[in-house]
Every structure is written in C-alpha cells, then in structure tokens.
Amino acid sequence: MKFKILTVLALILPITLVAQTPFERLGQKAMMNGDFNSAATFFEQAVKQDHGNMNALYLLGYAYYHSSNYKKSIESFDKLVAYKPSEAIAYYYRGKAKMLLSGQIKDYKNPEKEELLLGAIKDFSSGIELTPSDMKFYQNRGLAYQEYSVFKSQKVNEIYNKNAAISAANSSITDLKKVLAENAARKDIVSQIEKSKQLLINIKN
C-alpha cells in the first residue's frame, strides 16, 4: 500500500516529492500511510512556518482534498495559484474540489452551488489553456458542464434557464467527444456522452 501511494505521489506532485522541512517530511510519511487528516495537520504547520512554501501549499491542498475537506482544499489551492498561476495541477484539484463541494449542496437556491460549478468550469478551462493536450481537464470540464446543465434545467425560480442548460449540455458533449477521440475504448466516456445527449433531449422537450 505504501509503495502504491508513493508511486502515485511521484507522478502527481508538481514541485517536489523531497520534503524541505521536518513538518513536510512528517506530512508525507502520514500520506504514504493513507492518513490524510494527520498529513494536513503537518502541512498546515509547514505553511505557518513559510507562507510562500509552494510545495507545502500543494501538499496541504492535496491532503485536504483526500480527507474530503473540500473548502480548505480550495483555500489552499487559491493560495498556491496566487503564488504560481501556471501550476496546472492546482487548477485540476481545485476544480475537482469545487465540483464535489457543489454536489454536497442540495438546495438549488443556494447561490454557492452555481458559483462552485462555474468556478470548476473556469478552473478546468485554465488547465486546458496551460496544458491543452491533457485530456483529464477536458473530461472533468465535460462533467462540470453536464452538472451545470442539470442545474440550469431545474424548474426552480431564479435557477431555470433553458438556453444556458442547452449550451452547457452541448459543451459537455464537445469536451467528452474530444476525450473519446483520444481513446475510443473509454466506455465510461461513451456513457457520459449518452447521458449528456439524453439531458439535451429532455431539456428541449
């Protein structure tokens, strides 16, 4: 298990896997043991010692994300992006965290729900601008557009917007088709495209 987590970390950490402070070393050890809550506590201390420590900020956001503390994950990646706007992976996890946090909001009239969905779309779009060949950004933006289409198709006062729902569904299909064009064996993507197409039909009827 430790080897698997270490391998994953080596692939995704954008700055460095080698900790520069004792708190970072303790945090990475906790992460390799799958204890993301403890890891977040250690990385918080590392950031307190050096607010501009981008490695610690990334690790903090990543640990919060995997401990399902999406608000704090977003806050950490906000700070990282402020220091380094070209860090594509920060937009990826911030967008994912916004999507998951939006899904936890069941009240469609809560303005934060739409704000998070639009924020996720914007983050994935920023990732595409930085790394236009990275399909995970298109896939996740496609899913974000799909969720936004569902949101705007709700027959709720101040929420329902047929044109916006149609536009989002079409954008979802476009993004997902791009992913499928790269790998035609992705049955999960085929399923999501069909879901967006059915959503489009339902909105138009």
PyRosetta script that sets phi, psi and omega in degrees:
from pyrosetta import init, pose_from_sequence

init()
pose = pose_from_sequence("MKFKILTVLALILPITLVAQTPFERLGQKAMMNGDFNSAATFFEQAVKQDHGNMNALYLLGYAYYHSSNYKKSIESFDKLVAYKPSEAIAYYYRGKAKMLLSGQIKDYKNPEKEELLLGAIKDFSSGIELTPSDMKFYQNRGLAYQEYSVFKSQKVNEIYNKNAAISAANSSITDLKKVLAENAARKDIVSQIEKSKQLLINIKN")
pose.set_psi(1, -45.0)
pose.set_omega(1, 179.6)
pose.set_phi(2, -60.7)
pose.set_psi(2, -40.4)
pose.set_omega(2, -179.5)
pose.set_phi(3, -63.9)
pose.set_psi(3, -40.5)
pose.set_omega(3, -179.9)
pose.set_phi(4, -62.6)
pose.set_psi(4, -46.4)
pose.set_omega(4, -179.6)
pose.set_phi(5, -64.5)
pose.set_psi(5, -42.0)
pose.set_omega(5, 179.4)
pose.set_phi(6, -61.7)
pose.set_psi(6, -40.2)
pose.set_omega(6, 179.0)
pose.set_phi(7, -63.6)
pose.set_psi(7, -43.7)
pose.set_omega(7, 178.7)
pose.set_phi(8, -62.8)
pose.set_psi(8, -44.5)
pose.set_omega(8, 179.6)
pose.set_phi(9, -61.2)
pose.set_psi(9, -39.9)
pose.set_omega(9, -179.5)
pose.set_phi(10, -62.9)
pose.set_psi(10, -29.4)
pose.set_omega(10, -178.7)
pose.set_phi(11, -82.1)
pose.set_psi(11, -29.4)
pose.set_omega(11, -171.0)
pose.set_phi(12, -106.4)
pose.set_psi(12, -24.1)
pose.set_omega(12, -177.3)
pose.set_phi(13, -64.7)
pose.set_psi(13, 121.0)
pose.set_omega(13, -172.2)
pose.set_phi(14, -81.1)
pose.set_psi(14, -18.9)
pose.set_omega(14, -172.5)
pose.set_phi(15, -109.3)
pose.set_psi(15, -63.8)
pose.set_omega(15, 176.7)
pose.set_phi(16, -165.8)
pose.set_psi(16, 146.3)
pose.set_omega(16, 176.3)
pose.set_phi(17, -89.2)
pose.set_psi(17, -16.9)
pose.set_omega(17, -177.7)
pose.set_phi(18, -83.3)
pose.set_psi(18, 115.4)
pose.set_omega(18, -177.8)
pose.set_phi(19, -69.1)
pose.set_psi(19, 145.7)
pose.set_omega(19, -179.4)
pose.set_phi(20, -104.6)
pose.set_psi(20, -12.6)
pose.set_omega(20, -179.1)
pose.set_phi(21, -131.9)
pose.set_psi(21, 159.9)
pose.set_omega(21, 178.0)
pose.set_phi(22, -58.4)
pose.set_psi(22, -40.3)
pose.set_omega(22, 179.6)
pose.set_phi(23, -64.2)
pose.set_psi(23, -37.7)
pose.set_omega(23, 177.7)
pose.set_phi(24, -65.7)
pose.set_psi(24, -39.5)
pose.set_omega(24, 179.1)
pose.set_phi(25, -64.3)
pose.set_psi(25, -42.2)
pose.set_omega(25, 178.1)
pose.set_phi(26, -65.6)
pose.set_psi(26, -39.4)
pose.set_omega(26, 179.4)
pose.set_phi(27, -64.7)
pose.set_psi(27, -43.1)
pose.set_omega(27, 180.0)
pose.set_phi(28, -67.8)
pose.set_psi(28, -35.1)
pose.set_omega(28, 176.7)
pose.set_phi(29, -63.8)
pose.set_psi(29, -42.9)
pose.set_omega(29, 178.1)
pose.set_phi(30, -63.3)
pose.set_psi(30, -40.7)
pose.set_omega(30, 178.6)
pose.set_phi(31, -63.2)
pose.set_psi(31, -41.5)
pose.set_omega(31, -179.9)
pose.set_phi(32, -66.6)
pose.set_psi(32, -20.2)
pose.set_omega(32, 174.8)
pose.set_phi(33, -91.8)
pose.set_psi(33, 2.4)
pose.set_omega(33, 178.7)
pose.set_phi(34, 79.4)
pose.set_psi(34, 11.7)
pose.set_omega(34, -178.9)
pose.set_phi(35, -99.0)
pose.set_psi(35, 83.1)
pose.set_omega(35, -174.7)
pose.set_phi(36, -74.8)
pose.set_psi(36, -26.6)
pose.set_omega(36, 177.4)
pose.set_phi(37, -65.8)
pose.set_psi(37, -47.3)
pose.set_omega(37, 177.9)
pose.set_phi(38, -65.0)
pose.set_psi(38, -38.2)
pose.set_omega(38, 179.4)
pose.set_phi(39, -59.2)
pose.set_psi(39, -43.4)
pose.set_omega(39, -179.6)
pose.set_phi(40, -61.0)
pose.set_psi(40, -39.2)
pose.set_omega(40, 179.0)
pose.set_phi(41, -61.6)
pose.set_psi(41, -42.6)
pose.set_omega(41, 179.7)
pose.set_phi(42, -68.1)
pose.set_psi(42, -41.4)
pose.set_omega(42, -179.0)
pose.set_phi(43, -69.2)
pose.set_psi(43, -30.4)
pose.set_omega(43, 174.3)
pose.set_phi(44, -59.3)
pose.set_psi(44, -42.6)
pose.set_omega(44, 179.0)
pose.set_phi(45, -65.5)
pose.set_psi(45, -38.1)
pose.set_omega(45, 178.9)
pose.set_phi(46, -63.7)
pose.set_psi(46, -39.7)
pose.set_omega(46, 179.8)
pose.set_phi(47, -70.4)
pose.set_psi(47, -36.6)
pose.set_omega(47, 177.8)
pose.set_phi(48, -61.8)
pose.set_psi(48, -35.5)
pose.set_omega(48, 178.6)
pose.set_phi(49, -69.7)
pose.set_psi(49, -33.5)
pose.set_omega(49, -177.7)
pose.set_phi(50, -148.9)
pose.set_psi(50, 98.1)
pose.set_omega(50, -176.0)
pose.set_phi(51, -62.5)
pose.set_psi(51, -20.7)
pose.set_omega(51, 179.8)
pose.set_phi(52, -98.0)
pose.set_psi(52, 13.7)
pose.set_omega(52, 179.6)
pose.set_phi(53, -76.9)
pose.set_psi(53, 95.4)
pose.set_omega(53, -174.5)
pose.set_phi(54, -66.4)
pose.set_psi(54, -33.9)
pose.set_omega(54, 177.8)
pose.set_phi(55, -62.9)
pose.set_psi(55, -45.3)
pose.set_omega(55, 179.7)
pose.set_phi(56, -66.4)
pose.set_psi(56, -38.5)
pose.set_omega(56, 178.0)
pose.set_phi(57, -62.2)
pose.set_psi(57, -43.3)
pose.set_omega(57, 178.8)
pose.set_phi(58, -63.1)
pose.set_psi(58, -48.6)
pose.set_omega(58, -178.6)
pose.set_phi(59, -62.0)
pose.set_psi(59, -35.9)
pose.set_omega(59, 177.7)
pose.set_phi(60, -64.5)
pose.set_psi(60, -48.2)
pose.set_omega(60, 178.5)
pose.set_phi(61, -61.7)
pose.set_psi(61, -39.1)
pose.set_omega(61, 180.0)
pose.set_phi(62, -66.8)
pose.set_psi(62, -42.6)
pose.set_omega(62, 179.5)
pose.set_phi(63, -66.0)
pose.set_psi(63, -43.5)
pose.set_omega(63, 177.2)
pose.set_phi(64, -61.0)
pose.set_psi(64, -41.7)
pose.set_omega(64, -179.7)
pose.set_phi(65, -58.5)
pose.set_psi(65, -46.7)
pose.set_omega(65, -176.2)
pose.set_phi(66, -80.7)
pose.set_psi(66, -5.4)
pose.set_omega(66, 171.8)
pose.set_phi(67, -104.3)
pose.set_psi(67, 12.4)
pose.set_omega(67, 176.1)
pose.set_phi(68, 65.5)
pose.set_psi(68, 21.3)
pose.set_omega(68, 174.7)
pose.set_phi(69, -96.1)
pose.set_psi(69, 77.1)
pose.set_omega(69, -169.3)
pose.set_phi(70, -69.9)
pose.set_psi(70, -33.8)
pose.set_omega(70, 178.9)
pose.set_phi(71, -62.6)
pose.set_psi(71, -46.2)
pose.set_omega(71, -179.8)
pose.set_phi(72, -71.1)
pose.set_psi(72, -30.6)
pose.set_omega(72, 175.2)
pose.set_phi(73, -62.1)
pose.set_psi(73, -45.8)
pose.set_omega(73, 179.0)
pose.set_phi(74, -61.1)
pose.set_psi(74, -43.2)
pose.set_omega(74, 179.6)
pose.set_phi(75, -61.0)
pose.set_psi(75, -40.1)
pose.set_omega(75, -179.9)
pose.set_phi(76, -66.3)
pose.set_psi(76, -43.7)
pose.set_omega(76, -179.8)
pose.set_phi(77, -72.0)
pose.set_psi(77, -27.6)
pose.set_omega(77, 172.8)
pose.set_phi(78, -57.6)
pose.set_psi(78, -46.3)
pose.set_omega(78, -178.8)
pose.set_phi(79, -66.7)
pose.set_psi(79, -39.9)
pose.set_omega(79, -179.8)
pose.set_phi(80, -64.8)
pose.set_psi(80, -43.5)
pose.set_omega(80, 179.4)
pose.set_phi(81, -64.3)
pose.set_psi(81, -35.2)
pose.set_omega(81, 178.3)
pose.set_phi(82, -63.3)
pose.set_psi(82, -36.3)
pose.set_omega(82, 178.5)
pose.set_phi(83, -79.4)
pose.set_psi(83, -37.9)
pose.set_omega(83, -174.9)
pose.set_phi(84, -139.7)
pose.set_psi(84, 85.3)
pose.set_omega(84, -176.7)
pose.set_phi(85, -63.2)
pose.set_psi(85, -14.6)
pose.set_omega(85, -177.8)
pose.set_phi(86, -92.3)
pose.set_psi(86, 6.5)
pose.set_omega(86, -177.9)
pose.set_phi(87, -83.3)
pose.set_psi(87, 91.3)
pose.set_omega(87, -173.3)
pose.set_phi(88, -58.2)
pose.set_psi(88, -40.3)
pose.set_omega(88, -175.7)
pose.set_phi(89, -64.0)
pose.set_psi(89, -25.5)
pose.set_omega(89, 177.5)
pose.set_phi(90, -67.2)
pose.set_psi(90, -39.8)
pose.set_omega(90, 177.4)
pose.set_phi(91, -65.7)
pose.set_psi(91, -36.5)
pose.set_omega(91, -179.2)
pose.set_phi(92, -61.4)
pose.set_psi(92, -54.7)
pose.set_omega(92, -177.4)
pose.set_phi(93, -70.8)
pose.set_psi(93, -32.4)
pose.set_omega(93, 176.7)
pose.set_phi(94, -66.4)
pose.set_psi(94, -41.1)
pose.set_omega(94, 177.5)
pose.set_phi(95, -63.9)
pose.set_psi(95, -42.5)
pose.set_omega(95, 179.0)
pose.set_phi(96, -63.4)
pose.set_psi(96, -42.2)
pose.set_omega(96, 179.9)
pose.set_phi(97, -63.6)
pose.set_psi(97, -39.6)
pose.set_omega(97, 178.1)
pose.set_phi(98, -64.5)
pose.set_psi(98, -39.7)
pose.set_omega(98, 177.8)
pose.set_phi(99, -61.9)
pose.set_psi(99, -47.8)
pose.set_omega(99, -177.8)
pose.set_phi(100, -66.9)
pose.set_psi(100, -38.6)
pose.set_omega(100, 178.2)
pose.set_phi(101, -67.3)
pose.set_psi(101, -39.0)
pose.set_omega(101, 176.9)
pose.set_phi(102, -60.9)
pose.set_psi(102, -39.6)
pose.set_omega(102, -179.7)
pose.set_phi(103, -65.2)
pose.set_psi(103, -21.8)
pose.set_omega(103, 178.8)
pose.set_phi(104, -80.7)
pose.set_psi(104, -14.4)
pose.set_omega(104, -179.9)
pose.set_phi(105, -90.9)
pose.set_psi(105, 109.1)
pose.set_omega(105, -175.1)
pose.set_phi(106, -88.4)
pose.set_psi(106, -18.6)
pose.set_omega(106, -179.7)
pose.set_phi(107, -84.3)
pose.set_psi(107, 108.1)
pose.set_omega(107, -177.6)
pose.set_phi(108, -63.3)
pose.set_psi(108, -23.3)
pose.set_omega(108, -178.8)
pose.set_phi(109, -82.2)
pose.set_psi(109, -7.5)
pose.set_omega(109, 176.2)
pose.set_phi(110, -70.3)
pose.set_psi(110, 114.7)
pose.set_omega(110, -175.2)
pose.set_phi(111, -60.4)
pose.set_psi(111, -21.4)
pose.set_omega(111, -179.8)
pose.set_phi(112, -66.0)
pose.set_psi(112, -29.9)
pose.set_omega(112, -178.7)
pose.set_phi(113, -61.5)
pose.set_psi(113, -50.7)
pose.set_omega(113, 179.2)
pose.set_phi(114, -66.8)
pose.set_psi(114, -38.8)
pose.set_omega(114, 179.4)
pose.set_phi(115, -60.0)
pose.set_psi(115, -41.6)
pose.set_omega(115, 179.9)
pose.set_phi(116, -68.2)
pose.set_psi(116, -41.2)
pose.set_omega(116, 179.3)
pose.set_phi(117, -63.6)
pose.set_psi(117, -46.0)
pose.set_omega(117, 178.6)
pose.set_phi(118, -66.0)
pose.set_psi(118, -35.9)
pose.set_omega(118, 177.3)
pose.set_phi(119, -64.7)
pose.set_psi(119, -38.6)
pose.set_omega(119, 178.1)
pose.set_phi(120, -64.0)
pose.set_psi(120, -45.5)
pose.set_omega(120, 178.3)
pose.set_phi(121, -58.5)
pose.set_psi(121, -43.6)
pose.set_omega(121, 179.4)
pose.set_phi(122, -64.1)
pose.set_psi(122, -40.7)
pose.set_omega(122, 179.3)
pose.set_phi(123, -64.1)
pose.set_psi(123, -44.9)
pose.set_omega(123, 179.4)
pose.set_phi(124, -66.3)
pose.set_psi(124, -33.4)
pose.set_omega(124, 176.2)
pose.set_phi(125, -66.1)
pose.set_psi(125, -39.2)
pose.set_omega(125, 177.1)
pose.set_phi(126, -63.1)
pose.set_psi(126, -39.6)
pose.set_omega(126, 177.5)
pose.set_phi(127, -63.0)
pose.set_psi(127, -38.7)
pose.set_omega(127, 179.0)
pose.set_phi(128, -65.8)
pose.set_psi(128, -39.7)
pose.set_omega(128, 177.9)
pose.set_phi(129, -62.0)
pose.set_psi(129, -36.7)
pose.set_omega(129, -178.8)
pose.set_phi(130, -80.6)
pose.set_psi(130, -37.3)
pose.set_omega(130, -178.0)
pose.set_phi(131, -135.7)
pose.set_psi(131, 75.5)
pose.set_omega(131, -172.8)
pose.set_phi(132, -63.4)
pose.set_psi(132, -12.3)
pose.set_omega(132, 179.9)
pose.set_phi(133, -99.9)
pose.set_psi(133, 2.4)
pose.set_omega(133, -177.5)
pose.set_phi(134, -88.3)
pose.set_psi(134, 107.2)
pose.set_omega(134, -173.4)
pose.set_phi(135, -68.4)
pose.set_psi(135, -20.8)
pose.set_omega(135, -178.2)
pose.set_phi(136, -65.9)
pose.set_psi(136, -27.0)
pose.set_omega(136, 177.2)
pose.set_phi(137, -72.0)
pose.set_psi(137, -40.7)
pose.set_omega(137, 177.8)
pose.set_phi(138, -65.6)
pose.set_psi(138, -42.8)
pose.set_omega(138, -179.5)
pose.set_phi(139, -60.4)
pose.set_psi(139, -48.6)
pose.set_omega(139, -177.2)
pose.set_phi(140, -72.2)
pose.set_psi(140, -32.7)
pose.set_omega(140, 175.4)
pose.set_phi(141, -68.0)
pose.set_psi(141, -37.0)
pose.set_omega(141, 176.7)
pose.set_phi(142, -60.3)
pose.set_psi(142, -41.3)
pose.set_omega(142, 178.3)
pose.set_phi(143, -70.3)
pose.set_psi(143, -34.7)
pose.set_omega(143, 177.7)
pose.set_phi(144, -67.1)
pose.set_psi(144, -42.7)
pose.set_omega(144, 175.8)
pose.set_phi(145, -61.0)
pose.set_psi(145, -39.4)
pose.set_omega(145, 178.9)
pose.set_phi(146, -60.8)
pose.set_psi(146, -46.0)
pose.set_omega(146, 179.2)
pose.set_phi(147, -65.2)
pose.set_psi(147, -36.7)
pose.set_omega(147, 179.5)
pose.set_phi(148, -68.6)
pose.set_psi(148, -35.5)
pose.set_omega(148, 176.6)
pose.set_phi(149, -63.3)
pose.set_psi(149, -43.1)
pose.set_omega(149, 176.9)
pose.set_phi(150, -60.1)
pose.set_psi(150, -43.9)
pose.set_omega(150, -179.4)
pose.set_phi(151, -60.3)
pose.set_psi(151, -49.3)
pose.set_omega(151, -176.2)
pose.set_phi(152, -74.5)
pose.set_psi(152, -11.6)
pose.set_omega(152, 179.1)
pose.set_phi(153, -91.6)
pose.set_psi(153, -2.2)
pose.set_omega(153, 178.4)
pose.set_phi(154, -70.0)
pose.set_psi(154, 131.7)
pose.set_omega(154, -179.7)
pose.set_phi(155, -80.0)
pose.set_psi(155, 65.8)
pose.set_omega(155, -179.1)
pose.set_phi(156, -124.3)
pose.set_psi(156, 134.7)
pose.set_omega(156, 179.2)
pose.set_phi(157, -54.2)
pose.set_psi(157, 137.0)
pose.set_omega(157, 179.2)
pose.set_phi(158, 71.9)
pose.set_psi(158, 0.3)
pose.set_omega(158, 179.0)
pose.set_phi(159, -112.9)
pose.set_psi(159, -48.4)
pose.set_omega(159, -173.1)
pose.set_phi(160, -62.3)
pose.set_psi(160, 128.3)
pose.set_omega(160, 176.3)
pose.set_phi(161, -151.3)
pose.set_psi(161, 98.8)
pose.set_omega(161, -174.1)
pose.set_phi(162, -58.5)
pose.set_psi(162, -45.8)
pose.set_omega(162, -178.1)
pose.set_phi(163, -63.6)
pose.set_psi(163, -41.1)
pose.set_omega(163, 178.8)
pose.set_phi(164, -66.1)
pose.set_psi(164, -37.8)
pose.set_omega(164, 179.4)
pose.set_phi(165, -66.0)
pose.set_psi(165, -41.8)
pose.set_omega(165, 178.7)
pose.set_phi(166, -65.2)
pose.set_psi(166, -45.3)
pose.set_omega(166, -179.8)
pose.set_phi(167, -60.1)
pose.set_psi(167, -44.1)
pose.set_omega(167, -179.3)
pose.set_phi(168, -65.8)
pose.set_psi(168, -39.6)
pose.set_omega(168, 179.2)
pose.set_phi(169, -64.1)
pose.set_psi(169, -42.5)
pose.set_omega(169, 177.8)
pose.set_phi(170, -64.1)
pose.set_psi(170, -39.9)
pose.set_omega(170, 178.4)
pose.set_phi(171, -65.2)
pose.set_psi(171, -36.9)
pose.set_omega(171, 177.5)
pose.set_phi(172, -61.4)
pose.set_psi(172, -47.0)
pose.set_omega(172, -179.9)
pose.set_phi(173, -61.9)
pose.set_psi(173, -42.6)
pose.set_omega(173, 179.5)
pose.set_phi(174, -60.2)
pose.set_psi(174, -47.5)
pose.set_omega(174, -179.2)
pose.set_phi(175, -64.6)
pose.set_psi(175, -45.2)
pose.set_omega(175, -177.1)
pose.set_phi(176, -67.8)
pose.set_psi(176, -34.8)
pose.set_omega(176, 176.4)
pose.set_phi(177, -64.7)
pose.set_psi(177, -33.8)
pose.set_omega(177, 178.3)
pose.set_phi(178, -64.5)
pose.set_psi(178, -40.3)
pose.set_omega(178, 177.6)
pose.set_phi(179, -65.2)
pose.set_psi(179, -43.4)
pose.set_omega(179, -179.3)
pose.set_phi(180, -64.5)
pose.set_psi(180, -34.2)
pose.set_omega(180, 179.0)
pose.set_phi(181, -63.8)
pose.set_psi(181, -28.4)
pose.set_omega(181, 178.1)
pose.set_phi(182, -79.0)
pose.set_psi(182, -28.2)
pose.set_omega(182, -178.7)
pose.set_phi(183, -150.9)
pose.set_psi(183, 94.7)
pose.set_omega(183, -175.9)
pose.set_phi(184, -68.0)
pose.set_psi(184, -11.1)
pose.set_omega(184, -178.8)
pose.set_phi(185, -84.5)
pose.set_psi(185, -2.5)
pose.set_omega(185, -176.7)
pose.set_phi(186, -76.0)
pose.set_psi(186, 88.3)
pose.set_omega(186, 179.8)
pose.set_phi(187, -64.9)
pose.set_psi(187, -30.5)
pose.set_omega(187, 178.8)
pose.set_phi(188, -65.1)
pose.set_psi(188, -35.0)
pose.set_omega(188, 178.9)
pose.set_phi(189, -72.8)
pose.set_psi(189, -39.2)
pose.set_omega(189, 175.9)
pose.set_phi(190, -57.0)
pose.set_psi(190, -43.2)
pose.set_omega(190, -179.4)
pose.set_phi(191, -64.0)
pose.set_psi(191, -40.2)
pose.set_omega(191, 180.0)
pose.set_phi(192, -69.9)
pose.set_psi(192, -35.6)
pose.set_omega(192, 176.8)
pose.set_phi(193, -63.0)
pose.set_psi(193, -44.7)
pose.set_omega(193, 178.7)
pose.set_phi(194, -62.2)
pose.set_psi(194, -37.3)
pose.set_omega(194, 178.3)
pose.set_phi(195, -63.4)
pose.set_psi(195, -43.0)
pose.set_omega(195, 179.3)
pose.set_phi(196, -68.5)
pose.set_psi(196, -36.1)
pose.set_omega(196, 177.6)
pose.set_phi(197, -65.5)
pose.set_psi(197, -41.9)
pose.set_omega(197, 178.7)
pose.set_phi(198, -66.7)
pose.set_psi(198, -37.0)
pose.set_omega(198, 176.9)
pose.set_phi(199, -60.8)
pose.set_psi(199, -42.7)
pose.set_omega(199, 178.9)
pose.set_phi(200, -61.7)
pose.set_psi(200, -42.8)
pose.set_omega(200, 178.1)
pose.set_phi(201, -62.0)
pose.set_psi(201, -44.7)
pose.set_omega(201, -178.1)
pose.set_phi(202, -64.1)
pose.set_psi(202, -37.4)
pose.set_omega(202, -179.5)
pose.set_phi(203, -67.6)
pose.set_psi(203, -40.4)
pose.set_omega(203, -176.7)
pose.set_phi(204, -73.6)
pose.set_psi(204, -25.4)
pose.set_omega(204, -178.6)
pose.set_phi(205, -81.0)
pose.dump_pdb("model.pdb")
